[in-house]
Amino acid sequence: MSSPEEDVGVLVLNMKLNMSQQCMLTAQKASCIMGWIKSIMASRSMEVILPLYSTLVRPHLEYRIQLWGPQYKKDMDLLEQVQRSTTKAIRGLEHLSCEDSLREFGLFSLEKRRLWGDLITAF
């Protein structure tokens, strides 16, 4: 059996591209990075967590969303779970919903980001 190979961030095994598996691996990687941020940072303020999330975690999620456009709700939910856990990690904003927190941060949900990317491509 051949081993999986990664090319341009896409895991390829026996020439099959399983999008659900790609989303699961992306969510795991993003969650690991976010867990690392939470474990090493003493402050949970928005000024500390948001730049780290935007720089280290969000690009993984946005890249996957734009490249594959997950078709299943379960795949989108898996990726957006990383966002939800991030919004809950910021002190003082735990009581807000994920959408309200993202609005407070000046970020789009992954679904809106995908639509935005599609509009940019179309025009």
DSSP file (Angstrom, degrees, kcal/mol; ACC not computed):
  #  RESIDUE AA STRUCTURE BP1 BP2  ACC     N-H-->O    O-->H-N    N-H-->O    O-->H-N    TCO  KAPPA ALPHA  PHI   PSI    X-CA   Y-CA   Z-CA
    1    1 A M              0   0    0      0, 0.0     2,-0.1     0, 0.0     0, 0.0   0.000 360.0 360.0 360.0 134.6    0.0    0.0    0.0
    2    2 A S        -     0   0    0      1,-0.1     3,-0.0     3,-0.0     0, 0.0  -0.463 360.0-116.2 -81.4 154.5    1.4    3.4   -0.9
    3    3 A S        -     0   0    0     -2,-0.1    11,-0.2     1,-0.1     2,-0.1  -0.575  35.2 -98.0 -88.0 152.8    1.7    6.1    1.7
    4    4 A P        -     0   0    0      0, 0.0     2,-0.4     0, 0.0     9,-0.2  -0.404  37.9-155.7 -68.2 145.8   -0.2    9.4    1.4
    5    5 A E  E     -A   12   0A   0      7,-2.6     7,-3.5    -2,-0.1     2,-0.5  -0.943   6.9-138.8-123.4 146.6    1.6   12.3   -0.2
    6    6 A E  E     +A   11   0A   0     -2,-0.4     2,-0.4     5,-0.2     5,-0.2  -0.911  21.6 175.9-109.4 127.4    0.9   16.0    0.3
    7    7 A D  E >  S-A   10   0A   0      3,-2.4     3,-1.9    -2,-0.5    -2,-0.0  -0.985  74.3 -16.1-132.5 121.0    1.1   18.3   -2.7
    8    8 A V  T 3  S-     0   0    0     -2,-0.4    -1,-0.1     1,-0.3     3,-0.1   0.850 129.3 -53.8  52.6  38.4    0.2   22.0   -2.3
    9    9 A G  T 3  S+     0   0    0      1,-0.2     2,-0.5    55,-0.0    -1,-0.3   0.533 113.0 120.7  79.7   6.0   -1.5   21.1    1.0
   10   10 A V  E <   -A    7   0A   0     -3,-1.9    -3,-2.4     2,-0.0     2,-0.5  -0.915  59.3-137.8-107.6 124.2   -3.7   18.4   -0.6
   11   11 A L  E     -A    6   0A   0     -2,-0.5     2,-0.5    -5,-0.2     7,-0.3  -0.695  22.5-168.3 -81.3 121.7   -3.4   14.9    0.8
   12   12 A V  E     +A    5   0A   0     -7,-3.5    -7,-2.6    -2,-0.5     2,-0.4  -0.957  11.8 172.9-117.8 124.1   -3.3   12.4   -2.1
   13   13 A L  B >  S-B   16   0B   0      3,-1.2     3,-1.7    -2,-0.5   -10,-0.1  -0.978  75.7 -20.2-132.1 118.0   -3.7    8.7   -1.4
   14   14 A N  T 3  S-     0   0    0     -2,-0.4     3,-0.1     1,-0.3    -1,-0.1   0.845 119.1 -65.0  52.7  37.7   -4.0    6.3   -4.4
   15   15 A M  T 3  S+     0   0    0      1,-0.2     2,-0.5     0, 0.0    -1,-0.3   0.732 105.2 129.0  60.1  25.5   -5.2    9.2   -6.6
   16   16 A K  B <   -B   13   0B   0     -3,-1.7    -3,-1.2     2,-0.0     2,-0.7  -0.930  45.6-158.3-110.1 135.0   -8.3    9.7   -4.5
   17   17 A L        -     0   0    0     -2,-0.5     2,-0.8    -5,-0.1    -5,-0.1  -0.861   9.5-172.4-113.2  95.4   -9.2   13.1   -3.2
   18   18 A N     >  -     0   0    0     -2,-0.7     4,-2.0    -7,-0.3     5,-0.1  -0.791   6.5-165.7 -91.1 108.8  -11.6   12.6   -0.2
   19   19 A M  H  > S+     0   0    0     -2,-0.8     4,-2.4     1,-0.2     5,-0.2   0.851  86.4  54.8 -67.4 -35.3  -12.8   16.1    0.7
   20   20 A S  H  > S+     0   0    0      1,-0.2     4,-2.2     2,-0.2    -1,-0.2   0.902 109.2  48.4 -64.3 -39.4  -14.2   15.0    4.1
   21   21 A Q  H  > S+     0   0    0      2,-0.2     4,-2.4     1,-0.2    -2,-0.2   0.895 110.0  52.4 -66.5 -39.2  -10.8   13.6    5.0
   22   22 A Q  H  X S+     0   0    0     -4,-2.0     4,-2.2     1,-0.2    -2,-0.2   0.918 110.4  47.6 -61.7 -43.5   -9.1   16.8    3.9
   23   23 A C  H  X S+     0   0    0     -4,-2.4     4,-2.7     2,-0.2    -2,-0.2   0.893 111.0  51.6 -64.9 -40.2  -11.5   18.9    6.1
   24   24 A M  H  X S+     0   0    0     -4,-2.2     4,-2.3     2,-0.2    -2,-0.2   0.925 111.2  46.8 -63.6 -44.4  -10.8   16.6    9.1
   25   25 A L  H  X S+     0   0    0     -4,-2.4     4,-2.3     2,-0.2    -1,-0.2   0.880 112.9  50.0 -65.2 -38.0   -7.1   16.9    8.7
   26   26 A T  H  X S+     0   0    0     -4,-2.2     4,-2.9     2,-0.2     5,-0.2   0.929 110.5  49.0 -65.1 -45.8   -7.3   20.6    8.4
   27   27 A A  H  X S+     0   0    0     -4,-2.7     4,-2.5     1,-0.2    -2,-0.2   0.894 111.8  50.1 -62.3 -39.9   -9.5   20.9   11.5
   28   28 A Q  H  X S+     0   0    0     -4,-2.3     4,-2.3     2,-0.2    -1,-0.2   0.928 112.7  46.0 -63.2 -45.4   -7.1   18.8   13.4
   29   29 A K  H  X S+     0   0    0     -4,-2.3     4,-2.2     2,-0.2    -2,-0.2   0.929 114.9  46.4 -64.8 -45.3   -4.1   20.8   12.3
   30   30 A A  H  X S+     0   0    0     -4,-2.9     4,-2.5     1,-0.2    -1,-0.2   0.893 112.6  50.8 -64.9 -39.7   -5.8   24.1   13.1
   31   31 A S  H  X S+     0   0    0     -4,-2.5     4,-2.7    -5,-0.2    -1,-0.2   0.892 109.1  51.4 -64.8 -39.5   -7.0   22.8   16.5
   32   32 A C  H  X S+     0   0    0     -4,-2.3     4,-2.2     2,-0.2    -2,-0.2   0.921 111.3  47.0 -63.0 -43.6   -3.5   21.7   17.4
   33   33 A I  H  X S+     0   0    0     -4,-2.2     4,-2.2     2,-0.2    -2,-0.2   0.923 113.5  48.2 -64.4 -43.3   -2.1   25.2   16.5
   34   34 A M  H  X S+     0   0    0     -4,-2.5     4,-2.5     1,-0.2    -2,-0.2   0.887 110.6  51.7 -65.5 -38.2   -4.9   26.9   18.5
   35   35 A G  H  X S+     0   0    0     -4,-2.7     4,-2.1     2,-0.2    -1,-0.2   0.887 108.5  51.5 -62.9 -39.2   -4.3   24.5   21.4
   36   36 A W  H  X S+     0   0    0     -4,-2.2     4,-1.8     2,-0.2    -2,-0.2   0.917 109.8  49.4 -62.9 -43.9   -0.6   25.4   21.3
   37   37 A I  H  X S+     0   0    0     -4,-2.2     4,-1.8     1,-0.2    -2,-0.2   0.932 111.9  48.4 -61.1 -46.2   -1.5   29.1   21.3
   38   38 A K  H  < S+     0   0    0     -4,-2.5    -1,-0.2     1,-0.2    -2,-0.2   0.866 111.9  49.8 -62.9 -36.3   -3.8   28.6   24.3
   39   39 A S  H  < S+     0   0    0     -4,-2.1    -1,-0.2     1,-0.2    -2,-0.2   0.822 116.9  37.6 -76.2 -29.7   -1.2   26.7   26.3
   40   40 A I  H  < S+     0   0    0     -4,-1.8     2,-0.6    -5,-0.1    -1,-0.2   0.674  99.5  81.5 -97.3 -16.4    1.7   29.1   25.8
   41   41 A M     <  -     0   0    0     -4,-1.8    -1,-0.0    -5,-0.2     7,-0.0  -0.790  54.2-167.4 -95.8 124.3   -0.1   32.4   26.1
   42   42 A A  S    S+     0   0    0     -2,-0.6     2,-0.4     2,-0.0    -1,-0.2   0.849  73.4  68.5 -74.4 -34.6   -0.8   33.6   29.6
   43   43 A S        -     0   0    0      1,-0.1    -2,-0.0     2,-0.0    47,-0.0  -0.685  56.5-171.1 -90.4 138.0   -3.1   36.4   28.4
   44   44 A R        +     0   0    0     -2,-0.4    47,-2.7     4,-0.1    -1,-0.1  -0.022  43.2 133.0-110.9  27.1   -6.4   35.5   26.9
   45   45 A S    >>  -     0   0    0     45,-0.2     4,-2.5     1,-0.1     3,-1.0  -0.389  68.9-117.3 -78.2 158.3   -7.2   39.1   25.8
   46   46 A M  H 3> S+     0   0    0     45,-0.3     4,-1.6     1,-0.2    -1,-0.1   0.848 113.5  61.6 -62.3 -34.7   -8.4   39.9   22.3
   47   47 A E  H 34 S+     0   0    0      1,-0.2    -1,-0.2     2,-0.1    -3,-0.0   0.744 114.6  33.9 -65.5 -23.2   -5.2   41.9   21.6
   48   48 A V  H <> S+     0   0    0     -3,-1.0     4,-1.1     2,-0.1    -2,-0.2   0.876 122.9  39.7 -96.1 -51.0   -3.1   38.7   22.1
   49   49 A I  H  X S+     0   0    0     -4,-2.5     4,-2.8     1,-0.2     5,-0.2   0.899 108.4  59.0 -71.9 -43.0   -5.2   35.9   20.8
   50   50 A L  H  X S+     0   0    0     -4,-1.6     4,-2.9    -5,-0.3     5,-0.2   0.909 105.5  46.4 -60.8 -47.2   -6.7   37.5   17.7
   51   51 A P  H  > S+     0   0    0      0, 0.0     4,-1.8     0, 0.0    -1,-0.2   0.902 115.2  48.0 -62.7 -37.0   -3.4   38.3   15.9
   52   52 A L  H  X>S+     0   0    0     -4,-1.1     4,-2.9     2,-0.2     5,-0.6   0.920 114.0  46.4 -67.0 -42.8   -2.1   34.8   16.6
   53   53 A Y  I  X>S+     0   0    0     -4,-2.8     5,-2.8     1,-0.2     4,-1.6   0.935 113.8  48.7 -62.0 -46.7   -5.3   33.2   15.4
   54   54 A S  I  <5S+     0   0    0     -4,-2.9    -1,-0.2    -5,-0.2    -2,-0.2   0.827 120.1  37.4 -64.4 -32.1   -5.4   35.5   12.3
   55   55 A T  I  <5S+     0   0    0     -4,-1.8    -2,-0.2    -5,-0.2    -1,-0.2   0.864 129.9  23.5 -88.4 -39.9   -1.7   34.7   11.4
   56   56 A L  I  <5S+     0   0    0     -4,-2.9     4,-0.2    -5,-0.2    -3,-0.2   0.788 131.0  24.0-102.3 -31.6   -1.3   31.0   12.4
   57   57 A V  I >X<S+     0   0    0     -4,-1.6     4,-1.4    -5,-0.6     3,-1.0   0.874 109.9  59.6-104.7 -51.5   -4.7   29.4   12.3
   58   58 A R  H 3><S+     0   0    0     -5,-2.8     4,-2.9     1,-0.3     5,-0.3   0.839  98.4  60.0 -54.9 -40.8   -7.1   31.3   10.0
   59   59 A P  H 3> S+     0   0    0      0, 0.0     4,-2.3     0, 0.0    -1,-0.3   0.878 103.7  52.3 -58.8 -35.3   -5.0   30.9    6.8
   60   60 A H  H <> S+     0   0    0     -3,-1.0     4,-1.9    -4,-0.2    -2,-0.2   0.941 113.5  43.4 -61.3 -46.5   -5.2   27.1    7.1
   61   61 A L  H  X S+     0   0    0     -4,-1.4     4,-2.3     1,-0.2    -1,-0.2   0.920 115.6  46.8 -67.4 -44.7   -9.0   27.3    7.3
   62   62 A E  H  X S+     0   0    0     -4,-2.9     4,-2.5     1,-0.2     5,-0.3   0.889 110.2  53.3 -66.9 -38.7   -9.4   29.9    4.5
   63   63 A Y  H  X S+     0   0    0     -4,-2.3     4,-2.5    -5,-0.3     5,-0.2   0.933 111.6  45.3 -61.4 -45.7   -7.1   28.0    2.2
   64   64 A R  H  X>S+     0   0    0     -4,-1.9     4,-2.3    -5,-0.2     5,-0.8   0.903 112.1  51.9 -65.6 -40.7   -9.0   24.8    2.6
   65   65 A I  H  X5S+     0   0    0     -4,-2.3     4,-1.5     1,-0.2    -2,-0.2   0.941 115.4  40.4 -61.8 -47.8  -12.4   26.6    2.2
   66   66 A Q  H  <5S+     0   0    0     -4,-2.5    -2,-0.2     1,-0.2    -1,-0.2   0.883 117.0  48.5 -70.3 -38.5  -11.4   28.3   -1.0
   67   67 A L  H  <5S+     0   0    0     -4,-2.5    -2,-0.2    -5,-0.3    -1,-0.2   0.930 131.0  12.4 -70.4 -45.5   -9.5   25.3   -2.6
   68   68 A W  H  <5S-     0   0    0     -4,-2.3    -3,-0.2    -5,-0.2    -2,-0.2   0.721  80.9-145.4-108.0 -25.1  -12.1   22.6   -2.0
   69   69 A G     << -     0   0    0     -4,-1.5    -4,-0.1    -5,-0.8    -3,-0.1   0.988  29.8-120.4  53.9  74.2  -15.3   24.3   -1.0
   70   70 A P        -     0   0    0      0, 0.0    -1,-0.1     0, 0.0     6,-0.0  -0.160  25.5-164.2 -50.1 131.9  -16.6   21.7    1.4
   71   71 A Q        +     0   0    0     -3,-0.1     2,-0.4     4,-0.0    -2,-0.0   0.699  62.6  75.7 -94.0 -22.1  -19.9   20.4    0.2
   72   72 A Y  S  > S-     0   0    0      1,-0.1     4,-1.9     0, 0.0     3,-0.5  -0.738  73.3-137.1 -99.1 140.9  -21.2   18.7    3.3
   73   73 A K  H  > S+     0   0    0     -2,-0.4     4,-3.0     1,-0.2     5,-0.2   0.871 105.5  58.7 -59.1 -38.7  -22.5   20.5    6.3
   74   74 A K  H  > S+     0   0    0      1,-0.2     4,-1.8     2,-0.2    -1,-0.2   0.857 105.6  49.5 -62.8 -34.3  -20.6   18.2    8.6
   75   75 A D  H  > S+     0   0    0     -3,-0.5     4,-1.9     2,-0.2    -1,-0.2   0.914 112.3  46.4 -70.6 -42.7  -17.3   19.3    7.0
   76   76 A M  H  X S+     0   0    0     -4,-1.9     4,-2.8     1,-0.2    -2,-0.2   0.915 112.3  51.4 -63.6 -42.7  -18.1   23.0    7.3
   77   77 A D  H  X S+     0   0    0     -4,-3.0     4,-1.4     1,-0.2    -1,-0.2   0.882 107.4  53.7 -61.9 -38.0  -19.2   22.5   10.9
   78   78 A L  H  X S+     0   0    0     -4,-1.8     4,-0.6    -5,-0.2    -1,-0.2   0.918 113.0  42.2 -62.3 -44.5  -15.9   20.7   11.6
   79   79 A L  H >X S+     0   0    0     -4,-1.9     3,-0.8     1,-0.2     4,-0.8   0.885 113.7  51.3 -70.7 -39.0  -13.9   23.6   10.3
   80   80 A E  H 3X S+     0   0    0     -4,-2.8     4,-2.4     1,-0.2    -1,-0.2   0.700  94.5  72.9 -73.8 -17.2  -16.1   26.2   12.0
   81   81 A Q  H 3X S+     0   0    0     -4,-1.4     4,-2.4     1,-0.2    -1,-0.2   0.858  92.7  56.4 -61.7 -34.2  -15.7   24.4   15.3
   82   82 A V  H <X S+     0   0    0     -3,-0.8     4,-1.7    -4,-0.6    -1,-0.2   0.918 107.7  47.8 -62.7 -42.7  -12.1   25.7   15.4
   83   83 A Q  H  X S+     0   0    0     -4,-0.8     4,-2.4     1,-0.2    -2,-0.2   0.925 110.6  51.4 -62.4 -44.7  -13.5   29.3   15.0
   84   84 A R  H  X S+     0   0    0     -4,-2.4     4,-1.7     1,-0.2    -2,-0.2   0.902 109.1  49.8 -61.9 -40.8  -16.0   28.7   17.8
   85   85 A S  H  X S+     0   0    0     -4,-2.4     4,-0.8     1,-0.2    -1,-0.2   0.850 110.2  52.2 -67.7 -31.7  -13.4   27.4   20.2
   86   86 A T  H >X S+     0   0    0     -4,-1.7     3,-0.6     2,-0.2     4,-0.6   0.919 107.7  49.9 -68.4 -43.9  -11.2   30.4   19.4
   87   87 A T  H >< S+     0   0    0     -4,-2.4     3,-0.6     1,-0.3    -1,-0.2   0.842 110.5  51.0 -65.5 -31.3  -14.0   32.9   20.2
   88   88 A K  H 3< S+     0   0    0     -4,-1.7    -1,-0.3     1,-0.2    -2,-0.2   0.699 101.7  63.4 -76.3 -18.6  -14.7   31.1   23.5
   89   89 A A  H << S+     0   0    0     -4,-0.8     2,-0.6    -3,-0.6    -1,-0.2   0.647  81.4  93.4 -80.1 -14.8  -11.0   31.3   24.4
   90   90 A I  S X< S-     0   0    0     -4,-0.6     3,-1.6    -3,-0.6     4,-0.2  -0.700  81.4-122.1 -88.7 122.5  -10.9   35.1   24.5
   91   91 A R  T 3  S+     0   0    0    -47,-2.7   -45,-0.3    -2,-0.6    -2,-0.1  -0.351  93.0  21.5 -63.9 133.4  -11.6   36.5   27.9
   92   92 A G  T 3  S+     0   0    0     -2,-0.1    -1,-0.2   -47,-0.1     3,-0.1   0.188 113.6  68.8  96.5 -15.5  -14.5   38.9   28.2
   93   93 A L    X   +     0   0    0     -3,-1.6     3,-1.3    -6,-0.2    -2,-0.2   0.229  60.5 107.5-117.2  12.8  -16.3   37.6   25.1
   94   94 A E  T 3  S+     0   0    0      1,-0.3    -1,-0.1    -4,-0.2    -3,-0.1   0.806  76.4  57.4 -61.6 -29.7  -17.3   34.1   26.2
   95   95 A H  T 3  S+     0   0    0     -3,-0.1    -1,-0.3     2,-0.0     2,-0.1   0.654  90.2  90.5 -78.5 -15.6  -21.0   35.2   26.5
   96   96 A L  S <  S-     0   0    0     -3,-1.3    -3,-0.0    -9,-0.1     2,-0.0  -0.460  81.9-111.4 -81.0 152.2  -21.2   36.2   22.9
   97   97 A S     >  -     0   0    0     -2,-0.1     4,-2.5     1,-0.1     5,-0.2  -0.316  34.7-104.4 -71.6 166.5  -22.3   33.9   20.1
   98   98 A C  H  > S+     0   0    0      1,-0.2     4,-2.6     2,-0.2     5,-0.2   0.903 121.9  50.5 -60.7 -41.9  -19.7   32.9   17.5
   99   99 A E  H  > S+     0   0    0      1,-0.2     4,-2.1     2,-0.2    -1,-0.2   0.905 111.6  47.2 -64.7 -41.8  -21.2   35.3   14.9
  100  100 A D  H  > S+     0   0    0      2,-0.2     4,-2.2     1,-0.2    -1,-0.2   0.889 112.3  50.5 -66.9 -38.6  -21.2   38.2   17.3
  101  101 A S  H  X S+     0   0    0     -4,-2.5     4,-2.0     2,-0.2    -2,-0.2   0.925 109.9  49.5 -64.0 -44.4  -17.6   37.5   18.4
  102  102 A L  H  X>S+     0   0    0     -4,-2.6     5,-2.8     1,-0.2     4,-1.2   0.900 110.4  50.8 -62.2 -39.7  -16.5   37.3   14.8
  103  103 A R  H  <5S+     0   0    0     -4,-2.1     3,-0.3     1,-0.2    -1,-0.2   0.900 108.9  52.0 -62.4 -40.4  -18.2   40.6   14.1
  104  104 A E  H  <5S+     0   0    0     -4,-2.2    -1,-0.2     1,-0.2    -2,-0.2   0.848 112.1  46.4 -62.7 -35.5  -16.5   42.1   17.1
  105  105 A F  H  <5S-     0   0    0     -4,-2.0    -1,-0.2    -5,-0.1    -2,-0.2   0.651 113.5-117.8 -80.6 -16.5  -13.1   40.9   15.7
  106  106 A G  T  <5S+     0   0    0     -4,-1.2     2,-0.3    -3,-0.3    -3,-0.2   0.771  71.8 129.2  81.2  26.7  -13.9   42.2   12.3
  107  107 A L      < -     0   0    0     -5,-2.8    -1,-0.3    -6,-0.2     2,-0.2  -0.786  53.3-128.7-113.5 157.1  -13.7   38.7   10.7
  108  108 A F        -     0   0    0     -2,-0.3     2,-0.1    -3,-0.1    -9,-0.0  -0.658  30.3-104.6 -94.9 156.8  -16.1   36.8    8.5
  109  109 A S     >  -     0   0    0     -2,-0.2     4,-2.4     1,-0.1     5,-0.2  -0.379  38.4-107.0 -68.6 163.4  -17.4   33.3    9.1
  110  110 A L  H  > S+     0   0    0      1,-0.2     4,-2.1     2,-0.2     5,-0.1   0.859 121.0  54.4 -63.3 -34.7  -15.8   30.7    6.9
  111  111 A E  H  > S+     0   0    0      2,-0.2     4,-2.1     1,-0.2    -1,-0.2   0.928 110.6  44.5 -65.4 -44.7  -19.0   30.4    4.9
  112  112 A K  H  > S+     0   0    0      1,-0.2     4,-2.6     2,-0.2    -2,-0.2   0.872 111.4  54.5 -67.0 -35.5  -19.0   34.1    4.1
  113  113 A R  H  X S+     0   0    0     -4,-2.4     4,-2.3     2,-0.2    -1,-0.2   0.890 107.8  50.0 -63.3 -38.9  -15.3   34.0    3.4
  114  114 A R  H  X S+     0   0    0     -4,-2.1     4,-2.2     2,-0.2    -2,-0.2   0.924 111.5  47.4 -64.9 -44.9  -15.9   31.3    0.9
  115  115 A L  H  X S+     0   0    0     -4,-2.1     4,-2.4     2,-0.2    -2,-0.2   0.897 110.7  52.7 -63.3 -39.8  -18.7   33.3   -0.8
  116  116 A W  H  X S+     0   0    0     -4,-2.6     4,-2.3     1,-0.2    -2,-0.2   0.920 109.5  48.6 -61.1 -45.1  -16.5   36.4   -0.8
  117  117 A G  H  X S+     0   0    0     -4,-2.3     4,-2.2     1,-0.2    -1,-0.2   0.879 109.9  52.3 -62.1 -39.0  -13.7   34.4   -2.6
  118  118 A D  H  X S+     0   0    0     -4,-2.2     4,-2.4     2,-0.2    -2,-0.2   0.902 109.3  49.5 -64.3 -40.5  -16.2   33.1   -5.1
  119  119 A L  H  X S+     0   0    0     -4,-2.4     4,-2.1     2,-0.2    -2,-0.2   0.902 109.6  51.0 -64.9 -40.6  -17.4   36.6   -5.9
  120  120 A I  H  < S+     0   0    0     -4,-2.3    -2,-0.2     1,-0.2    -1,-0.2   0.917 112.1  47.6 -61.8 -42.5  -13.8   37.8   -6.3
  121  121 A T  H  < S+     0   0    0     -4,-2.2    -2,-0.2     1,-0.2    -1,-0.2   0.894 111.1  51.2 -64.8 -40.1  -13.2   34.9   -8.7
  122  122 A A  H  <        0   0    0     -4,-2.4    -1,-0.2     1,-0.2    -2,-0.2   0.855 360.0 360.0 -67.4 -35.2  -16.4   35.6  -10.7
  123  123 A F     <        0   0    0     -4,-2.1    -1,-0.2    -5,-0.1    -2,-0.2   0.429 360.0 360.0-105.0 360.0  -15.6   39.3  -11.2
